[in-house]
């Protein structure tokens, strides 16, 4: 997912270019705006964390780009491509190093496991059996 800060800062095309050049196939993609309820549901795993309220507010603050990507070893490769959550600690050339402005506004979200990737993809796309 490309987060509201990166979309608002007009980095969508550049981020997608990095993704494609890294060998990912985009099999589904859409622009959308999450309501507070939708953002809360998406990040429900963090409900007890102190940052949850701010995260929900931020993720519902503007347009996002949700996407389903395909590649061998996709989760691990994508996490390497995007870099550390804190852009100041991200490796040079990673998406977060290039486009994130803070830990909170860190440009992109990437699933942390194949299982969560399937859950998160189905949150945005209803017909995943074709992917």
Secondary structure, DSSP 8 states (H G I E B T S, - for coil): -B-HHHHHTT-HHHHHHHHHHTT-EEEEEEEEE--HHHHHHHTGGGTTSTTHHHHHHHHTSSEEEEEEEE-TTHHHHHHHHH--SSGGGS-TTSHHHHH--SSSS-SB---SSHHHHHHHHHHH-S-GGG-
